[in-house]
Amino acid sequence: MKKIILMCLIVGKKKSEKKNEKGDGEYMLYCQKMIKSSAKHPATVDFDNMKVRIAKRSDGVTVVLPFTAQNAFGVPVSNTANCTMNKDGTNQQIFIH
């Protein structure tokens, strides 16, 4: 009778990598703050959090967040923000289209 031995290897992130990485909610909050600071009328910004997309890569994070805000004429306009940052939340950049 042959004995079969199964071995299982669990690969995880190093503790140093985990402590610098934020959660999805924190990345979304960073993006919301960038949007409000870029808006002409920050009080009118309304986020569509149900359609947010967060992409994590080895070199950083991209958050795609749709929102509505009033323009200079007071008319609500739908926009989408692409927020990019490092995994620790630094080097934040925003592109609104």
PDB file as gemmi writes it, atoms N, CA and C in Angstrom:
CRYST1    1.000    1.000    1.000  90.00  90.00  90.00 P 1                      
ATOM      1  N   MET A   1       0.836  -1.163   0.000  1.00  0.00           N  
ATOM      2  CA  MET A   1       0.000   0.000   0.000  1.00  0.00           C  
ATOM      3  C   MET A   1       0.894   1.244   0.000  1.00  0.00           C  
ATOM      4  N   LYS A   2       0.600   2.201  -0.898  1.00  0.00           N  
ATOM      5  CA  LYS A   2       1.375   3.423  -1.002  1.00  0.00           C  
ATOM      6  C   LYS A   2       0.756   4.499  -0.124  1.00  0.00           C  
ATOM      7  N   LYS A   3       1.616   5.275   0.498  1.00  0.00           N  
ATOM      8  CA  LYS A   3       1.157   6.402   1.298  1.00  0.00           C  
ATOM      9  C   LYS A   3       1.294   7.667   0.457  1.00  0.00           C  
ATOM     10  N   ILE A   4       0.269   8.439   0.466  1.00  0.00           N  
ATOM     11  CA  ILE A   4       0.280   9.705  -0.263  1.00  0.00           C  
ATOM     12  C   ILE A   4       0.315  10.828   0.763  1.00  0.00           C  
ATOM     13  N   ILE A   5       1.283  11.693   0.585  1.00  0.00           N  
ATOM     14  CA  ILE A   5       1.434  12.818   1.496  1.00  0.00           C  
ATOM     15  C   ILE A   5       1.104  14.090   0.721  1.00  0.00           C  
ATOM     16  N   LEU A   6       0.173  14.842   1.230  1.00  0.00           N  
ATOM     17  CA  LEU A   6      -0.202  16.107   0.616  1.00  0.00           C  
ATOM     18  C   LEU A   6       0.412  17.237   1.427  1.00  0.00           C  
ATOM     19  N   MET A   7       1.015  18.158   0.730  1.00  0.00           N  
ATOM     20  CA  MET A   7       1.595  19.324   1.392  1.00  0.00           C  
ATOM     21  C   MET A   7       0.904  20.569   0.862  1.00  0.00           C  
ATOM     22  N   CYS A   8       0.664  21.480   1.730  1.00  0.00           N  
ATOM     23  CA  CYS A   8      -0.021  22.704   1.353  1.00  0.00           C  
ATOM     24  C   CYS A   8       0.884  23.883   1.714  1.00  0.00           C  
ATOM     25  N   LEU A   9       1.070  24.790   0.781  1.00  0.00           N  
ATOM     26  CA  LEU A   9       1.900  25.967   1.000  1.00  0.00           C  
ATOM     27  C   LEU A   9       1.002  27.195   0.931  1.00  0.00           C  
ATOM     28  N   ILE A  10       1.009  27.968   1.983  1.00  0.00           N  
ATOM     29  CA  ILE A  10       0.198  29.180   2.030  1.00  0.00           C  
ATOM     30  C   ILE A  10       1.126  30.366   1.835  1.00  0.00           C  
ATOM     31  N   VAL A  11       0.839  31.137   0.806  1.00  0.00           N  
ATOM     32  CA  VAL A  11       1.669  32.291   0.493  1.00  0.00           C  
ATOM     33  C   VAL A  11       0.873  33.540   0.845  1.00  0.00           C  
ATOM     34  N   GLY A  12       1.456  34.390   1.636  1.00  0.00           N  
ATOM     35  CA  GLY A  12       0.805  35.635   2.032  1.00  0.00           C  
ATOM     36  C   GLY A  12       1.760  36.796   1.880  1.00  0.00           C  
ATOM     37  N   LYS A  13       1.252  37.954   2.163  1.00  0.00           N  
ATOM     38  CA  LYS A  13       2.084  39.145   2.092  1.00  0.00           C  
ATOM     39  C   LYS A  13       2.926  39.254   3.357  1.00  0.00           C  
ATOM     40  N   LYS A  14       4.054  39.902   3.216  1.00  0.00           N  
ATOM     41  CA  LYS A  14       4.898  40.158   4.375  1.00  0.00           C  
ATOM     42  C   LYS A  14       4.200  41.168   5.281  1.00  0.00           C  
ATOM     43  N   LYS A  15       4.484  41.099   6.563  1.00  0.00           N  
ATOM     44  CA  LYS A  15       3.865  42.031   7.500  1.00  0.00           C  
ATOM     45  C   LYS A  15       4.170  43.469   7.145  1.00  0.00           C  
ATOM     46  N   SER A  16       5.374  43.743   6.648  1.00  0.00           N  
ATOM     47  CA  SER A  16       5.743  45.116   6.294  1.00  0.00           C  
ATOM     48  C   SER A  16       4.911  45.626   5.123  1.00  0.00           C  
ATOM     49  N   GLU A  17       4.519  44.728   4.197  1.00  0.00           N  
ATOM     50  CA  GLU A  17       3.678  45.137   3.071  1.00  0.00           C  
ATOM     51  C   GLU A  17       2.250  45.390   3.526  1.00  0.00           C  
ATOM     52  N   LYS A  18       1.740  44.575   4.444  1.00  0.00           N  
ATOM     53  CA  LYS A  18       0.362  44.709   4.901  1.00  0.00           C  
ATOM     54  C   LYS A  18       0.139  45.978   5.699  1.00  0.00           C  
ATOM     55  N   LYS A  19       1.094  46.369   6.539  1.00  0.00           N  
ATOM     56  CA  LYS A  19       0.854  47.512   7.407  1.00  0.00           C  
ATOM     57  C   LYS A  19       0.820  48.835   6.636  1.00  0.00           C  
ATOM     58  N   ASN A  20       1.474  48.919   5.485  1.00  0.00           N  
ATOM     59  CA  ASN A  20       1.449  50.143   4.681  1.00  0.00           C  
ATOM     60  C   ASN A  20       0.240  50.202   3.763  1.00  0.00           C  
ATOM     61  N   GLU A  21      -0.363  49.072   3.471  1.00  0.00           N  
ATOM     62  CA  GLU A  21      -1.488  49.029   2.552  1.00  0.00           C  
ATOM     63  C   GLU A  21      -2.775  49.390   3.290  1.00  0.00           C  
ATOM     64  N   LYS A  22      -3.590  50.210   2.676  1.00  0.00           N  
ATOM     65  CA  LYS A  22      -4.855  50.650   3.256  1.00  0.00           C  
ATOM     66  C   LYS A  22      -5.982  49.744   2.768  1.00  0.00           C  
ATOM     67  N   GLY A  23      -7.156  49.919   3.344  1.00  0.00           N  
ATOM     68  CA  GLY A  23      -8.335  49.184   2.910  1.00  0.00           C  
ATOM     69  C   GLY A  23      -9.051  49.926   1.789  1.00  0.00           C  
ATOM     70  N   ASP A  24      -9.964  49.246   1.105  1.00  0.00           N  
ATOM     71  CA  ASP A  24     -10.695  49.854  -0.005  1.00  0.00           C  
ATOM     72  C   ASP A  24     -11.452  51.108   0.433  1.00  0.00           C  
ATOM     73  N   GLY A  25     -12.023  51.073   1.630  1.00  0.00           N  
ATOM     74  CA  GLY A  25     -12.764  52.227   2.122  1.00  0.00           C  
ATOM     75  C   GLY A  25     -11.885  53.457   2.287  1.00  0.00           C  
ATOM     76  N   GLU A  26     -10.660  53.249   2.741  1.00  0.00           N  
ATOM     77  CA  GLU A  26      -9.740  54.381   2.900  1.00  0.00           C  
ATOM     78  C   GLU A  26      -9.352  54.970   1.547  1.00  0.00           C  
ATOM     79  N   TYR A  27      -9.118  54.100   0.551  1.00  0.00           N  
ATOM     80  CA  TYR A  27      -8.781  54.597  -0.785  1.00  0.00           C  
ATOM     81  C   TYR A  27      -9.946  55.406  -1.351  1.00  0.00           C  
ATOM     82  N   MET A  28     -11.172  54.938  -1.115  1.00  0.00           N  
ATOM     83  CA  MET A  28     -12.345  55.653  -1.609  1.00  0.00           C  
ATOM     84  C   MET A  28     -12.465  57.019  -0.916  1.00  0.00           C  
ATOM     85  N   LEU A  29     -12.185  57.068   0.386  1.00  0.00           N  
ATOM     86  CA  LEU A  29     -12.244  58.344   1.110  1.00  0.00           C  
ATOM     87  C   LEU A  29     -11.192  59.333   0.606  1.00  0.00           C  
ATOM     88  N   TYR A  30      -9.981  58.828   0.316  1.00  0.00           N  
ATOM     89  CA  TYR A  30      -8.948  59.695  -0.266  1.00  0.00           C  
ATOM     90  C   TYR A  30      -9.447  60.307  -1.569  1.00  0.00           C  
ATOM     91  N   CYS A  31     -10.079  59.492  -2.400  1.00  0.00           N  
ATOM     92  CA  CYS A  31     -10.581  59.968  -3.696  1.00  0.00           C  
ATOM     93  C   CYS A  31     -11.702  60.990  -3.486  1.00  0.00           C  
ATOM     94  N   GLN A  32     -12.602  60.723  -2.551  1.00  0.00           N  
ATOM     95  CA  GLN A  32     -13.684  61.670  -2.279  1.00  0.00           C  
ATOM     96  C   GLN A  32     -13.135  63.024  -1.831  1.00  0.00           C  
ATOM     97  N   LYS A  33     -12.111  63.007  -0.996  1.00  0.00           N  
ATOM     98  CA  LYS A  33     -11.498  64.262  -0.535  1.00  0.00           C  
ATOM     99  C   LYS A  33     -10.861  65.015  -1.697  1.00  0.00           C  
ATOM    100  N   MET A  34     -10.209  64.283  -2.615  1.00  0.00           N  
ATOM    101  CA  MET A  34      -9.592  64.931  -3.771  1.00  0.00           C  
ATOM    102  C   MET A  34     -10.663  65.553  -4.666  1.00  0.00           C  
ATOM    103  N   ILE A  35     -11.783  64.854  -4.841  1.00  0.00           N  
ATOM    104  CA  ILE A  35     -12.867  65.378  -5.674  1.00  0.00           C  
ATOM    105  C   ILE A  35     -13.421  66.657  -5.065  1.00  0.00           C  
ATOM    106  N   LYS A  36     -13.711  66.624  -3.771  1.00  0.00           N  
ATOM    107  CA  LYS A  36     -14.281  67.816  -3.114  1.00  0.00           C  
ATOM    108  C   LYS A  36     -13.323  69.003  -3.166  1.00  0.00           C  
ATOM    109  N   SER A  37     -12.024  68.731  -3.043  1.00  0.00           N  
ATOM    110  CA  SER A  37     -11.068  69.843  -3.092  1.00  0.00           C  
ATOM    111  C   SER A  37     -10.923  70.403  -4.507  1.00  0.00           C  
ATOM    112  N   SER A  38     -11.317  69.630  -5.523  1.00  0.00           N  
ATOM    113  CA  SER A  38     -11.236  70.089  -6.907  1.00  0.00           C  
ATOM    114  C   SER A  38     -12.540  70.725  -7.397  1.00  0.00           C  
ATOM    115  N   ALA A  39     -13.637  70.524  -6.678  1.00  0.00           N  
ATOM    116  CA  ALA A  39     -14.953  70.993  -7.128  1.00  0.00           C  
ATOM    117  C   ALA A  39     -15.119  72.497  -6.920  1.00  0.00           C  
ATOM    118  N   LYS A  40     -15.838  73.132  -7.849  1.00  0.00           N  
ATOM    119  CA  LYS A  40     -16.135  74.566  -7.721  1.00  0.00           C  
ATOM    120  C   LYS A  40     -17.114  74.803  -6.571  1.00  0.00           C  
ATOM    121  N   HIS A  41     -18.063  73.863  -6.382  1.00  0.00           N  
ATOM    122  CA  HIS A  41     -19.047  73.944  -5.301  1.00  0.00           C  
ATOM    123  C   HIS A  41     -19.013  72.618  -4.527  1.00  0.00           C  
ATOM    124  N   PRO A  42     -18.063  72.465  -3.599  1.00  0.00           N  
ATOM    125  CA  PRO A  42     -17.876  71.184  -2.893  1.00  0.00           C  
ATOM    126  C   PRO A  42     -19.115  70.688  -2.157  1.00  0.00           C  
ATOM    127  N   ALA A  43     -19.959  71.600  -1.701  1.00  0.00           N  
ATOM    128  CA  ALA A  43     -21.148  71.192  -0.950  1.00  0.00           C  
ATOM    129  C   ALA A  43     -22.176  70.469  -1.832  1.00  0.00           C  
ATOM    130  N   THR A  44     -22.062  70.625  -3.152  1.00  0.00           N  
ATOM    131  CA  THR A  44     -23.037  70.004  -4.054  1.00  0.00           C  
ATOM    132  C   THR A  44     -22.579  68.643  -4.580  1.00  0.00           C  
ATOM    133  N   VAL A  45     -21.408  68.189  -4.183  1.00  0.00           N  
ATOM    134  CA  VAL A  45     -20.878  66.921  -4.684  1.00  0.00           C  
ATOM    135  C   VAL A  45     -21.687  65.764  -4.096  1.00  0.00           C  
ATOM    136  N   ASP A  46     -22.143  64.877  -4.985  1.00  0.00           N  
ATOM    137  CA  ASP A  46     -22.906  63.691  -4.584  1.00  0.00           C  
ATOM    138  C   ASP A  46     -22.232  62.475  -5.229  1.00  0.00           C  
ATOM    139  N   PHE A  47     -21.677  61.589  -4.401  1.00  0.00           N  
ATOM    140  CA  PHE A  47     -20.929  60.436  -4.889  1.00  0.00           C  
ATOM    141  C   PHE A  47     -21.854  59.262  -5.188  1.00  0.00           C  
ATOM    142  N   ASP A  48     -21.523  58.513  -6.225  1.00  0.00           N  
ATOM    143  CA  ASP A  48     -22.245  57.280  -6.552  1.00  0.00           C  
ATOM    144  C   ASP A  48     -21.383  56.110  -6.074  1.00  0.00           C  
ATOM    145  N   ASN A  49     -21.386  55.877  -4.770  1.00  0.00           N  
ATOM    146  CA  ASN A  49     -20.512  54.873  -4.161  1.00  0.00           C  
ATOM    147  C   ASN A  49     -20.827  53.447  -4.605  1.00  0.00           C  
ATOM    148  N   MET A  50     -22.003  53.219  -5.148  1.00  0.00           N  
ATOM    149  CA  MET A  50     -22.361  51.869  -5.592  1.00  0.00           C  
ATOM    150  C   MET A  50     -21.635  51.483  -6.885  1.00  0.00           C  
ATOM    151  N   LYS A  51     -21.103  52.472  -7.596  1.00  0.00           N  
ATOM    152  CA  LYS A  51     -20.421  52.196  -8.860  1.00  0.00           C  
ATOM    153  C   LYS A  51     -18.909  52.394  -8.784  1.00  0.00           C  
ATOM    154  N   VAL A  52     -18.374  52.525  -7.577  1.00  0.00           N  
ATOM    155  CA  VAL A  52     -16.934  52.739  -7.419  1.00  0.00           C  
ATOM    156  C   VAL A  52     -16.171  51.485  -7.834  1.00  0.00           C  
ATOM    157  N   ARG A  53     -15.015  51.689  -8.461  1.00  0.00           N  
ATOM    158  CA  ARG A  53     -14.128  50.573  -8.833  1.00  0.00           C  
ATOM    159  C   ARG A  53     -12.748  50.877  -8.277  1.00  0.00           C  
ATOM    160  N   ILE A  54     -12.150  49.873  -7.659  1.00  0.00           N  
ATOM    161  CA  ILE A  54     -10.824  50.026  -7.070  1.00  0.00           C  
ATOM    162  C   ILE A  54      -9.918  48.959  -7.651  1.00  0.00           C  
ATOM    163  N   ALA A  55      -8.838  49.390  -8.280  1.00  0.00           N  
ATOM    164  CA  ALA A  55      -7.874  48.465  -8.889  1.00  0.00           C  
ATOM    165  C   ALA A  55      -6.537  48.607  -8.168  1.00  0.00           C  
ATOM    166  N   LYS A  56      -6.087  47.504  -7.579  1.00  0.00           N  
ATOM    167  CA  LYS A  56      -4.792  47.490  -6.888  1.00  0.00           C  
ATOM    168  C   LYS A  56      -3.771  46.814  -7.780  1.00  0.00           C  
ATOM    169  N   ARG A  57      -2.647  47.485  -7.959  1.00  0.00           N  
ATOM    170  CA  ARG A  57      -1.540  46.945  -8.746  1.00  0.00           C  
ATOM    171  C   ARG A  57      -0.302  46.929  -7.861  1.00  0.00           C  
ATOM    172  N   SER A  58       0.761  46.401  -8.382  1.00  0.00           N  
ATOM    173  CA  SER A  58       1.995  46.350  -7.592  1.00  0.00           C  
ATOM    174  C   SER A  58       2.558  47.742  -7.323  1.00  0.00           C  
ATOM    175  N   ASP A  59       2.321  48.682  -8.236  1.00  0.00           N  
ATOM    176  CA  ASP A  59       2.891  50.023  -8.072  1.00  0.00           C  
ATOM    177  C   ASP A  59       1.918  51.042  -7.483  1.00  0.00           C  
ATOM    178  N   GLY A  60       0.671  50.670  -7.224  1.00  0.00           N  
ATOM    179  CA  GLY A  60      -0.260  51.625  -6.641  1.00  0.00           C  
ATOM    180  C   GLY A  60      -1.706  51.199  -6.764  1.00  0.00           C  
ATOM    181  N   VAL A  61      -2.590  52.178  -6.544  1.00  0.00           N  
ATOM    182  CA  VAL A  61      -4.032  51.940  -6.527  1.00  0.00           C  
ATOM    183  C   VAL A  61      -4.703  52.987  -7.401  1.00  0.00           C  
ATOM    184  N   THR A  62      -5.732  52.560  -8.140  1.00  0.00           N  
ATOM    185  CA  THR A  62      -6.559  53.484  -8.908  1.00  0.00           C  
ATOM    186  C   THR A  62      -8.002  53.325  -8.447  1.00  0.00           C  
ATOM    187  N   VAL A  63      -8.636  54.453  -8.136  1.00  0.00           N  
ATOM    188  CA  VAL A  63     -10.042  54.465  -7.740  1.00  0.00           C  
ATOM    189  C   VAL A  63     -10.803  55.213  -8.824  1.00  0.00           C  
ATOM    190  N   VAL A  64     -11.841  54.580  -9.367  1.00  0.00           N  
ATOM    191  CA  VAL A  64     -12.707  55.214 -10.359  1.00  0.00           C  
ATOM    192  C   VAL A  64     -14.048  55.446  -9.665  1.00  0.00           C  
ATOM    193  N   LEU A  65     -14.424  56.730  -9.513  1.00  0.00           N  
ATOM    194  CA  LEU A  65     -15.599  57.085  -8.731  1.00  0.00           C  
ATOM    195  C   LEU A  65     -16.482  58.074  -9.484  1.00  0.00           C  
ATOM    196  N   PRO A  66     -17.691  57.648  -9.873  1.00  0.00           N  
ATOM    197  CA  PRO A  66     -18.636  58.582 -10.501  1.00  0.00           C  
ATOM    198  C   PRO A  66     -19.250  59.516  -9.442  1.00  0.00           C  
ATOM    199  N   PHE A  67     -19.536  60.733  -9.863  1.00  0.00           N  
ATOM    200  CA  PHE A  67     -20.163  61.694  -8.955  1.00  0.00           C  
ATOM    201  C   PHE A  67     -20.895  62.756  -9.754  1.00  0.00           C  
ATOM    202  N   THR A  68     -21.740  63.501  -9.060  1.00  0.00           N  
ATOM    203  CA  THR A  68     -22.462  64.623  -9.648  1.00  0.00           C  
ATOM    204  C   THR A  68     -22.151  65.855  -8.822  1.00  0.00           C  
ATOM    205  N   ALA A  69     -21.941  66.980  -9.494  1.00  0.00           N  
ATOM    206  CA  ALA A  69     -21.689  68.253  -8.800  1.00  0.00           C  
ATOM    207  C   ALA A  69     -22.187  69.395  -9.669  1.00  0.00           C  
ATOM    208  N   GLN A  70     -22.526  70.486  -9.028  1.00  0.00           N  
ATOM    209  CA  GLN A  70     -22.979  71.657  -9.780  1.00  0.00           C  
ATOM    210  C   GLN A  70     -21.786  72.375 -10.393  1.00  0.00           C  
ATOM    211  N   ASN A  71     -21.986  72.842 -11.633  1.00  0.00           N  
ATOM    212  CA  ASN A  71     -20.933  73.621 -12.278  1.00  0.00           C  
ATOM    213  C   ASN A  71     -21.072  75.094 -11.889  1.00  0.00           C  
ATOM    214  N   ALA A  72     -20.333  75.967 -12.536  1.00  0.00           N  
ATOM    215  CA  ALA A  72     -20.333  77.399 -12.201  1.00  0.00           C  
ATOM    216  C   ALA A  72     -21.693  78.054 -12.430  1.00  0.00           C  
ATOM    217  N   PHE A  73     -22.543  77.437 -13.264  1.00  0.00           N  
ATOM    218  CA  PHE A  73     -23.871  77.981 -13.550  1.00  0.00           C  
ATOM    219  C   PHE A  73     -24.944  77.389 -12.637  1.00  0.00           C  
ATOM    220  N   GLY A  74     -24.540  76.502 -11.717  1.00  0.00           N  
ATOM    221  CA  GLY A  74     -25.497  75.885 -10.804  1.00  0.00           C  
ATOM    222  C   GLY A  74     -26.216  74.683 -11.373  1.00  0.00           C  
ATOM    223  N   VAL A  75     -25.751  74.181 -12.513  1.00  0.00           N  
ATOM    224  CA  VAL A  75     -26.371  73.027 -13.157  1.00  0.00           C  
ATOM    225  C   VAL A  75     -25.646  71.748 -12.720  1.00  0.00           C  
ATOM    226  N   PRO A  76     -26.388  70.739 -12.238  1.00  0.00           N  
ATOM    227  CA  PRO A  76     -25.737  69.480 -11.859  1.00  0.00           C  
ATOM    228  C   PRO A  76     -25.157  68.766 -13.082  1.00  0.00           C  
ATOM    229  N   VAL A  77     -23.904  68.339 -12.975  1.00  0.00           N  
ATOM    230  CA  VAL A  77     -23.211  67.673 -14.077  1.00  0.00           C  
ATOM    231  C   VAL A  77     -22.629  66.357 -13.558  1.00  0.00           C  
ATOM    232  N   SER A  78     -22.831  65.290 -14.337  1.00  0.00           N  
ATOM    233  CA  SER A  78     -22.263  63.988 -13.972  1.00  0.00           C  
ATOM    234  C   SER A  78     -20.824  63.913 -14.445  1.00  0.00           C  
ATOM    235  N   ASN A  79     -19.956  63.423 -13.582  1.00  0.00           N  
ATOM    236  CA  ASN A  79     -18.533  63.291 -13.878  1.00  0.00           C  
ATOM    237  C   ASN A  79     -18.033  61.955 -13.355  1.00  0.00           C  
ATOM    238  N   THR A  80     -16.825  61.603 -13.761  1.00  0.00           N  
ATOM    239  CA  THR A  80     -16.130  60.442 -13.213  1.00  0.00           C  
ATOM    240  C   THR A  80     -14.716  60.867 -12.879  1.00  0.00           C  
ATOM    241  N   ALA A  81     -14.262  60.483 -11.692  1.00  0.00           N  
ATOM    242  CA  ALA A  81     -12.909  60.808 -11.263  1.00  0.00           C  
ATOM    243  C   ALA A  81     -12.060  59.546 -11.261  1.00  0.00           C  
ATOM    244  N   ASN A  82     -10.851  59.669 -11.781  1.00  0.00           N  
ATOM    245  CA  ASN A  82      -9.841  58.609 -11.669  1.00  0.00           C  
ATOM    246  C   ASN A  82      -8.798  59.126 -10.699  1.00  0.00           C  
ATOM    247  N   CYS A  83      -8.731  58.502  -9.539  1.00  0.00           N  
ATOM    248  CA  CYS A  83      -7.774  58.889  -8.508  1.00  0.00           C  
ATOM    249  C   CYS A  83      -6.687  57.821  -8.442  1.00  0.00           C  
ATOM    250  N   THR A  84      -5.443  58.239  -8.520  1.00  0.00           N  
ATOM    251  CA  THR A  84      -4.338  57.288  -8.408  1.00  0.00           C  
ATOM    252  C   THR A  84      -3.485  57.679  -7.213  1.00  0.00           C  
ATOM    253  N   MET A  85      -2.915  56.670  -6.574  1.00  0.00           N  
ATOM    254  CA  MET A  85      -2.080  56.900  -5.397  1.00  0.00           C  
ATOM    255  C   MET A  85      -1.229  55.682  -5.123  1.00  0.00           C  
ATOM    256  N   ASN A  86      -0.225  55.857  -4.279  1.00  0.00           N  
ATOM    257  CA  ASN A  86       0.549  54.722  -3.802  1.00  0.00           C  
ATOM    258  C   ASN A  86      -0.305  53.923  -2.835  1.00  0.00           C  
ATOM    259  N   LYS A  87       0.100  52.684  -2.549  1.00  0.00           N  
ATOM    260  CA  LYS A  87      -0.690  51.843  -1.651  1.00  0.00           C  
ATOM    261  C   LYS A  87      -0.758  52.386  -0.228  1.00  0.00           C  
ATOM    262  N   ASP A  88       0.181  53.245   0.146  1.00  0.00           N  
ATOM    263  CA  ASP A  88       0.137  53.835   1.487  1.00  0.00           C  
ATOM    264  C   ASP A  88      -0.645  55.149   1.513  1.00  0.00           C  
ATOM    265  N   GLY A  89      -1.245  55.521   0.364  1.00  0.00           N  
ATOM    266  CA  GLY A  89      -2.073  56.717   0.290  1.00  0.00           C  
ATOM    267  C   GLY A  89      -1.340  57.978  -0.112  1.00  0.00           C  
ATOM    268  N   THR A  90      -0.039  57.900  -0.348  1.00  0.00           N  
ATOM    269  CA  THR A  90       0.734  59.075  -0.729  1.00  0.00           C  
ATOM    270  C   THR A  90       0.729  59.249  -2.250  1.00  0.00           C  
ATOM    271  N   ASN A  91       1.267  60.375  -2.706  1.00  0.00           N  
ATOM    272  CA  ASN A  91       1.393  60.687  -4.133  1.00  0.00           C  
ATOM    273  C   ASN A  91       0.035  60.628  -4.832  1.00  0.00           C  
ATOM    274  N   GLN A  92      -0.936  61.350  -4.288  1.00  0.00           N  
ATOM    275  CA  GLN A  92      -2.297  61.326  -4.819  1.00  0.00           C  
ATOM    276  C   GLN A  92      -2.424  62.228  -6.039  1.00  0.00           C  
ATOM    277  N   GLN A  93      -3.091  61.701  -7.056  1.00  0.00           N  
ATOM    278  CA  GLN A  93      -3.364  62.466  -8.278  1.00  0.00           C  
ATOM    279  C   GLN A  93      -4.800  62.207  -8.689  1.00  0.00           C  
ATOM    280  N   ILE A  94      -5.414  63.205  -9.333  1.00  0.00           N  
ATOM    281  CA  ILE A  94      -6.806  63.051  -9.761  1.00  0.00           C  
ATOM    282  C   ILE A  94      -6.970  63.525 -11.184  1.00  0.00           C  
ATOM    283  N   PHE A  95      -7.806  62.811 -11.927  1.00  0.00           N  
ATOM    284  CA  PHE A  95      -8.179  63.185 -13.291  1.00  0.00           C  
ATOM    285  C   PHE A  95      -9.692  63.078 -13.362  1.00  0.00           C  
ATOM    286  N   ILE A  96     -10.362  64.193 -13.659  1.00  0.00           N  
ATOM    287  CA  ILE A  96     -11.825  64.212 -13.725  1.00  0.00           C  
ATOM    288  C   ILE A  96     -12.255  64.339 -15.177  1.00  0.00           C  
ATOM    289  N   HIS A  97     -13.151  63.469 -15.572  1.00  0.00           N  
ATOM    290  CA  HIS A  97     -13.672  63.507 -16.942  1.00  0.00           C  
ATOM    291  C   HIS A  97     -15.159  63.262 -16.946  1.00  0.00           C  
TER     292      HIS A  97                                                      
END                                                                             
